Amino acid sequence: MATKKMILDLDIGVDDALALAYAIADPQIDLIGIVASYGNNLLEQTAKNSLQLLELLGQDVPVFKGLSHSSTTDHFNVMQVSKEIHGSNGIGDISLSEPRHQVQEKDGVDFIIEAAHQYSKDLIIVPTGPLTNLAAALHRDPQISQLIGNITLMGGALTVEGNVSDVAEANINQDAEAANEVFTSPLPITMVGLDVTLRTLLTKKETQQWRNLGTRAGIAYADLTDFYIDAYYRLGIDKRGCAIHDPLAVGVAIDPSFVTTLALPMKVITNKHNYARTIGDKTRLNEPHPNVKVAINVNQERFVSVFMNHLTNLLANH
């Protein structure tokens, strides 16, 4: 089985932690690095979360720091709702030992560029936070838009409302200008947005399976996911369970048949009215081969089944 080279661009909150475990567990994936982003927490914290979770899962994958704030600001403050959903530390307030490894000295944006040149079409990048790092990489080296095999991102909403405004999804809303640069570039993109991720739910019935494993990783992952499920219930986001947004992006990057897509030239609105809305670009509607595929339906039963198999097998051994 041919393995695919993957970079995860994570702002590690709870669903990013689940996405990381999914990528590690899938035999088709060679996870070559993680680029940390701001988003669910500050950059320092999300980088630390990546290191801690990798060690919990027995993995030695390099972690790089991306940019610490959006392309249009000079700092970043964590939103209160992010703390309520993901915990003050981004991973459900669970306590993990201090990481033994350090973040790499190389800049995360440069790492993306070097990997694009090294692996070209064999490289998949899965951003599950803001698109600031990817846009910065395009700025530094526009050639990478012709090299990278696929970008499968968690972000946006085409057929449903947003989750931070009527039209905007959180990741895109963090840096709509960067997102628009990525969407309107030649990069081959699959957008896994709220249209499909809100349909993929996890409940405490699933997390109990991890708890029952009795392993350190099984209990930690059950604890952090239960925090997320409780937050969804308490905040009235969904009382049936939590959406596993970011893992679905990883799943689709590996197996696109999990979703049905619509090929559409996309843009992101950057003016104040409708800020961060992801929508078709009417000036490019007649382009014969749009660079973006938007996921609009998902086989949630098959996806959740594969996700649970992957994670349970991984967590059983750590």
Stockholm file with secondary structure:
# STOCKHOLM 1.0

chainA/1-318         MATKKMILDLDIGVDDALALAYAIADPQIDLIGIVASYGNNLLEQTAKNSLQLLELLGQDVPVFKGLSHSSTTDHFNVMQVSKEIHGSNGIGDISLSEPRHQVQEKDGVDFIIEAAHQYSKDLIIVPTGPLTNLAAALHRDPQISQLIGNITLMGGALTVEGNVSDVAEANINQDAEAANEVFTSPLPITMVGLDVTLRTLLTKKETQQWRNLGTRAGIAYADLTDFYIDAYYRLGIDKRGCAIHDPLAVGVAIDPSFVTTLALPMKVITNKHNYARTIGDKTRLNEPHPNVKVAINVNQERFVSVFMNHLTNLLANH
#=GR chainA/1-318 SS CCCEEEEEEECCSHHHHHHHHHHHHCTTEEEEEEEECSSSSCHHHHHHHHHHHHHHTTCCCCEEECCSSCTTCSCCCCCHHHHHHHCTTSSTTCCCCCCSSCCCSSBHHHHHHHHHHHHGGGEEEEECSCSHHHHHHHHHCGGGGGTCSEEEEECCCSSSCCSSSSSBCHHHHHCHHHHHHHHTSSCCEEEECHHHHTTCEECHHHHHHHHHHCCHHHHHHHHHHHHHHHHHHHTTSCSSCEECHHHHHHHHHHCGGGEEEEECCEEECCSSTTTTBEEECGGGTTCSSCSEEEEEEECHHHHHHHHHHHHHHHHHTC
#=GC SS_cons         CCCEEEEEEECCSHHHHHHHHHHHHCTTEEEEEEEECSSSSCHHHHHHHHHHHHHHTTCCCCEEECCSSCTTCSCCCCCHHHHHHHCTTSSTTCCCCCCSSCCCSSBHHHHHHHHHHHHGGGEEEEECSCSHHHHHHHHHCGGGGGTCSEEEEECCCSSSCCSSSSSBCHHHHHCHHHHHHHHTSSCCEEEECHHHHTTCEECHHHHHHHHHHCCHHHHHHHHHHHHHHHHHHHTTSCSSCEECHHHHHHHHHHCGGGEEEEECCEEECCSSTTTTBEEECGGGTTCSSCSEEEEEEECHHHHHHHHHHHHHHHHHTC
//
